[in-house]
Amino acid sequence: MACLVARTGRELQRYNMGRRQVVGCIPYRYKNGIDGTVSNELEFLVITSQKGNAFMFPKGGWELDESVEEAASRESLEEAGVIGNVECQLGQWNFMSKRHDTYYEGYMFPLFVKEELDLWPEKNVRQRIWMTAAKAREACQHWWMKEALDILVDRLTSAQKQKEEEVSACSLS
């Protein structure tokens, strides 16, 4: 059972040259078909901000007592109520905070979702919605998260094309 209380406070926050370091995930899955089989169609999970209806991917502060991957996984659990496999980093971005007049350093990771919880720490302050890549890109309010999504979609579709080519080559033999 996962801890169902979100971390608060900034005493353990990581900073690099005065920039707060934040970590996020792009939760994704392959859509289930009508017959219960898994399709090749990707879906991405977006969440609302705490104080509004703006959409984004889960993200938050990277703390001193955790690895960057642990922080990414924790933020996805706390904000979106999903558990899964954190995959290879998508990139690192510097961006201006909308609430604080300062730059942040953001790291984004894909999270292949294995479990979606009914109860999670921020359930009462956030909504979560599965969307196609195009809709998630349109809905997301942060430019740097959109760039991360583009990288992830390219990575996943390239891997899918490579698998299809391997299957095709094997069937020709």
Disulfide bonds with the S-S distance in Angstrom:
none
